Every structure is written in structure tokens, then in C-alpha cells.
Amino acid sequence: CDDIHHCRTFLQIFWSCISVLVACMWVSVHPNLPAPNEGFWRILWQRISLMIVALIAPEMLVLWAARQWYAARKLTRSEFDVGWTETHAHFALRGGFALFDGSEF
């Protein structure tokens, strides 16, 4: 490129790559549901730490998902008489059900 005003610079290319990586990791990482007493900063820190793991070792997230899938299938088989599907098991394992005794979770 002869004219620098009509070409992309290294920093423009670098920041566009970083922004795409961060956006893709933010959307693709699905952490467990937070507890009712967890604050905003703790939730944000957990999400950012999962994004760092996804950037450094993405196969760890695949293993995490496989472990959750295996646990959900095992829970479905053990709660078959109750009528749980695999969707119920995934929801339970990710913290979707909460026990409430009238005053606290």
C-alpha cells in the first residue's frame, strides 16, 4: 500500500482481531447460574476467568461440557421414575433449581 491514509495499520488489524476474539468468547462461554447472594463483581470475575481459560486452553471447556453432559445423563437415569428429562438434569446441574424454606435459599 502506497498511501497510509487508505490502508489499515497494524494496530487497527490487531484491535479488530482482539475485539472479535473477546466477543466470541463472551457469547460462547456459558457459566453456571450464579447463587442469589453472589455479587456483580464475583460473577464478572468468574466469567472473565472462564474466558481466559477459553483463550489459553479451549479443550478444557470441551472437557467441562462433556463432564456436565455425562453427569446430566447419569442424573436422568437415576431420576427416571420422577419423569426428569435430560433438560431437567442440565438445569439442575447448572444451578437452575433453588430450595427455598420461606426465609432463605
Backbone bond lengths (Angstrom), bond angles and torsions (degrees), N, CA, C in turn:
res aa  C-N    CA-C-N  psi(-1)  N-CA   C-N-CA  omega(-1)  CA-C   N-CA-C  phi
1 C - - - 1.445 - - 1.527 107.90 -
2 D 1.311 116.19 128.25 1.465 120.78 -176.39 1.524 113.05 -88.01
3 D 1.316 117.25 -34.11 1.466 121.21 -176.42 1.530 108.69 -109.03
4 I 1.326 117.09 116.40 1.461 121.69 -175.69 1.524 111.89 -66.35
5 H 1.312 118.96 -20.90 1.466 121.85 -178.68 1.523 112.24 -77.15
6 H 1.319 117.97 -13.70 1.456 121.58 -179.97 1.543 112.22 -113.93
7 C 1.313 116.94 12.37 1.467 121.47 -179.26 1.527 109.67 -123.41
8 R 1.330 115.59 154.92 1.460 120.25 174.76 1.522 109.18 -82.64
9 T 1.321 115.62 139.51 1.454 120.22 178.67 1.518 109.64 -89.88
10 F 1.327 115.92 171.52 1.454 121.26 178.63 1.527 111.55 -59.66
11 L 1.332 116.76 -44.24 1.461 119.99 -178.73 1.527 112.12 -64.46
12 Q 1.315 117.96 -37.37 1.466 120.02 177.15 1.525 110.94 -64.01
13 I 1.304 117.43 -43.21 1.467 121.37 178.45 1.523 110.05 -66.63
14 F 1.336 117.58 -43.97 1.454 122.53 -179.71 1.527 111.16 -60.58
15 W 1.339 118.61 -50.09 1.460 121.40 -178.20 1.522 112.56 -67.52
16 S 1.312 117.90 -32.47 1.463 118.42 176.46 1.534 110.21 -69.14
17 C 1.328 117.98 -36.82 1.473 120.91 176.54 1.524 111.00 -66.13
18 I 1.321 117.44 -44.62 1.469 121.61 179.70 1.527 110.46 -63.39
19 S 1.325 117.63 -42.47 1.465 119.77 -179.11 1.526 111.50 -66.04
20 V 1.331 118.29 -36.33 1.467 120.99 177.14 1.526 109.73 -67.98
21 L 1.327 118.29 -42.54 1.470 121.43 177.84 1.527 111.41 -60.02
22 V 1.324 117.03 -46.90 1.463 120.71 -178.75 1.524 110.47 -65.19
23 A 1.314 117.70 -43.02 1.471 120.70 179.60 1.528 111.23 -63.75
24 C 1.313 117.43 -42.36 1.472 120.30 179.34 1.516 111.83 -66.17
25 M 1.326 117.18 -41.17 1.466 119.57 179.49 1.520 110.95 -69.32
26 W 1.327 118.13 -37.31 1.459 121.53 -179.53 1.533 110.50 -63.06
27 V 1.320 116.27 -38.82 1.463 120.57 -178.02 1.529 111.42 -79.82
28 S 1.329 117.88 -34.38 1.466 119.94 -172.81 1.521 114.01 -83.63
29 V 1.311 119.12 -22.35 1.465 121.95 -178.43 1.527 108.66 -87.37
30 H 1.340 115.37 123.13 1.463 121.22 -179.66 1.524 109.40 -119.24
31 P 1.342 117.43 91.73 1.463 118.81 179.86 1.522 111.02 -73.47
32 N 1.323 115.83 168.84 1.458 120.92 176.97 1.527 109.93 -63.91
33 L 1.325 115.73 159.44 1.457 120.14 178.58 1.524 109.46 -66.02
34 P 1.336 117.85 138.83 1.463 119.54 -179.00 1.528 111.12 -73.98
35 A 1.306 114.82 155.00 1.464 120.80 175.58 1.526 108.84 -70.05
36 P 1.325 118.32 155.88 1.467 120.52 -178.58 1.523 113.82 -60.58
37 N 1.329 118.22 -26.77 1.465 120.61 -177.63 1.530 113.45 -96.15
38 E 1.327 119.37 4.41 1.467 120.64 178.78 1.520 109.74 -80.28
39 G 1.316 114.49 137.77 1.456 120.17 -177.90 1.526 112.10 -85.96
40 F 1.327 114.20 171.60 1.461 121.40 -178.16 1.520 111.57 -60.05
41 W 1.334 117.66 -45.22 1.462 120.82 -174.96 1.526 111.94 -67.37
42 R 1.319 117.39 -36.11 1.474 120.55 177.64 1.525 110.64 -66.68
43 I 1.319 116.10 -42.70 1.465 120.65 178.38 1.521 110.06 -63.23
44 L 1.338 116.44 -44.34 1.460 120.63 178.68 1.525 110.96 -62.66
45 W 1.338 117.67 -42.10 1.461 121.12 179.70 1.527 111.21 -63.27
46 Q 1.326 117.32 -41.45 1.464 120.07 178.26 1.526 110.66 -62.88
47 R 1.309 117.40 -41.63 1.458 120.99 -179.87 1.535 111.30 -66.39
48 I 1.318 116.39 -42.73 1.472 120.11 179.03 1.524 110.68 -66.06
49 S 1.334 117.72 -39.89 1.466 119.25 178.86 1.529 111.02 -65.07
50 L 1.332 117.67 -36.87 1.467 119.70 175.01 1.526 111.42 -65.81
51 M 1.319 117.22 -35.30 1.464 120.33 177.12 1.523 110.86 -65.91
52 I 1.321 117.13 -38.20 1.467 120.40 178.09 1.521 110.10 -65.39
53 V 1.334 116.78 -42.04 1.465 120.17 176.38 1.528 109.84 -62.09
54 A 1.327 117.21 -41.12 1.466 120.73 179.24 1.522 111.41 -63.68
55 L 1.296 117.43 -33.16 1.460 121.07 179.02 1.526 111.57 -75.05
56 I 1.328 116.94 -42.52 1.460 120.82 -175.69 1.524 112.25 -81.86
57 A 1.334 116.39 -46.29 1.466 120.67 -176.02 1.534 110.06 -138.08
58 P 1.322 117.54 79.01 1.471 119.62 -177.33 1.524 113.66 -62.37
59 E 1.330 117.38 -24.01 1.467 118.82 179.27 1.524 111.77 -66.41
60 M 1.330 118.18 -22.28 1.463 120.75 176.44 1.526 110.66 -65.71
61 L 1.322 117.44 -36.97 1.461 120.03 177.27 1.520 111.35 -68.81
62 V 1.321 116.90 -33.38 1.462 120.25 176.28 1.532 109.53 -66.22
63 L 1.333 116.78 -42.35 1.466 120.38 177.35 1.526 111.43 -64.96
64 W 1.325 117.25 -38.00 1.462 122.29 177.98 1.528 109.87 -62.98
65 A 1.334 116.59 -44.61 1.465 120.81 178.67 1.529 111.12 -65.77
66 A 1.326 117.24 -39.92 1.469 120.48 178.84 1.525 110.61 -65.19
67 R 1.320 117.50 -38.86 1.460 121.16 178.27 1.527 110.85 -65.27
68 Q 1.342 117.13 -41.07 1.460 120.19 177.29 1.526 110.97 -66.06
69 W 1.314 117.50 -38.99 1.468 121.09 179.10 1.531 109.72 -63.99
70 Y 1.331 116.72 -44.73 1.461 120.90 179.43 1.528 110.65 -62.71
71 A 1.325 117.17 -43.41 1.463 120.82 179.56 1.528 110.93 -65.53
72 A 1.321 117.45 -36.73 1.468 120.61 178.46 1.520 110.99 -66.86
73 R 1.322 117.43 -40.40 1.464 120.01 177.60 1.530 110.99 -64.80
74 K 1.327 116.04 -40.62 1.461 120.23 178.91 1.526 110.74 -64.89
75 L 1.327 117.09 -42.10 1.459 121.32 178.29 1.528 111.12 -66.34
76 T 1.320 117.65 -37.51 1.463 121.21 177.80 1.521 110.63 -62.08
77 R 1.309 116.48 -42.46 1.466 120.05 -179.91 1.527 111.79 -67.94
78 S 1.322 117.40 -35.50 1.466 119.79 -179.05 1.530 111.50 -76.56
79 E 1.328 117.97 -26.88 1.464 121.78 -179.52 1.528 111.60 -107.55
80 F 1.330 116.51 26.96 1.463 121.11 -177.88 1.523 111.78 -63.39
81 D 1.332 116.35 -37.15 1.467 119.73 -178.07 1.528 112.44 -68.80
82 V 1.339 117.40 -23.11 1.459 121.53 177.70 1.531 110.47 -79.45
83 G 1.324 117.09 -22.77 1.456 121.22 -179.93 1.522 114.32 100.52
84 W 1.318 115.77 18.23 1.459 118.90 179.88 1.517 110.46 -73.99
85 T 1.321 114.71 138.87 1.459 121.05 172.12 1.519 108.04 -97.99
86 E 1.317 115.68 176.98 1.466 119.03 177.18 1.530 111.21 -66.07
87 T 1.312 117.31 -28.84 1.468 120.97 176.24 1.526 110.52 -63.48
88 H 1.335 117.02 -43.99 1.464 120.21 176.73 1.523 110.78 -59.82
89 A 1.328 116.09 -42.50 1.467 120.23 -178.13 1.523 111.26 -65.02
90 H 1.336 117.61 -43.66 1.473 120.15 176.96 1.523 110.35 -61.28
91 F 1.330 116.52 -43.25 1.460 120.73 -179.53 1.527 110.73 -61.82
92 A 1.330 117.14 -41.54 1.461 120.85 179.65 1.525 111.38 -67.62
93 L 1.329 116.90 -42.75 1.465 120.29 -177.92 1.524 112.53 -67.47
94 R 1.313 117.14 -27.66 1.466 120.52 -179.72 1.515 112.70 -88.78
95 G 1.341 116.84 4.11 1.463 119.85 176.25 1.510 113.32 90.76
96 G 1.313 118.35 22.96 1.454 121.15 -176.17 1.518 114.31 -78.12
97 F 1.320 117.80 -26.22 1.453 121.03 177.67 1.522 108.80 -99.03
98 A 1.315 116.14 139.97 1.468 120.55 179.04 1.519 108.62 -129.26
99 L 1.309 116.67 141.76 1.451 122.62 175.32 1.518 108.63 -91.40
100 F 1.318 116.32 127.19 1.461 121.14 -179.03 1.513 107.49 -125.69
101 D 1.330 116.15 121.84 1.464 119.48 -177.70 1.521 112.62 -102.27
102 G 1.302 118.51 15.37 1.461 122.00 177.86 1.513 114.30 107.07
103 S 1.330 116.86 -26.95 1.468 119.05 -179.70 1.520 113.21 -125.58
104 E 1.323 117.26 -24.50 1.467 119.65 -179.22 1.517 110.37 -155.32
105 F 1.327 114.99 163.73 1.456 121.10 179.22 1.495 110.73 -86.38
